[in-house]
Amino acid sequence: MAMPTAVYLLSPTILWIVVGAILCLMEFFFPSAFIEFMMGIGALLVAGVSLFVPSFPLQVTLWLLFSTILIILSRRVFTPKRRTSNLGEDREGETLTEIQPGQAGRVLYEGSSWRAKCGDEEQFLVSGEPVYIIGREGNTLIVMPKNLLQS
């Protein structure tokens, strides 16, 4: 006895292939940073697994697992590396404003104005004073007066 055609169309393998293709194509029309595409690839992987694993709830679980792993891996591959901004070789600057003890001011470093704090919380820096950049906390440079470090 021949199986009706409708049964073939409802097979889990065909279902996963159609879902995978739709999700992959949706990425082209509704970009989602490769999330839909990775979910589609996960569905295509489950289509292959469905030939050996007949349990539909297990297939859905595998699809979620594959999709999650693929999304995490794609983030590592496609996300640009964060730039680590190292201070240049020239670590000298000049205060643009006075820096009160424990407060922040402005320093001219490599041609740009930077927020800066003195490394010594009790030190007062006057405007135009040469400084050494000894560190950085986020966008704030940590400076020390040049004359203090030379003596």
Secondary structure, 3 states (H helix, E strand, C coil): CCCCHHHHHCCHHHHHHHHHHHHHHHHHHCCCCCHHHHHHHHHHHHHHHCCCCCCHHHHHHHHHHHHHHHHHHHHHHHCCCCCCCCCCCCCEEEECCCECCCCEEEEEECCEEEEEEECCCCCCECCCCEEEEEEEECCEEEEEEHHHHHC
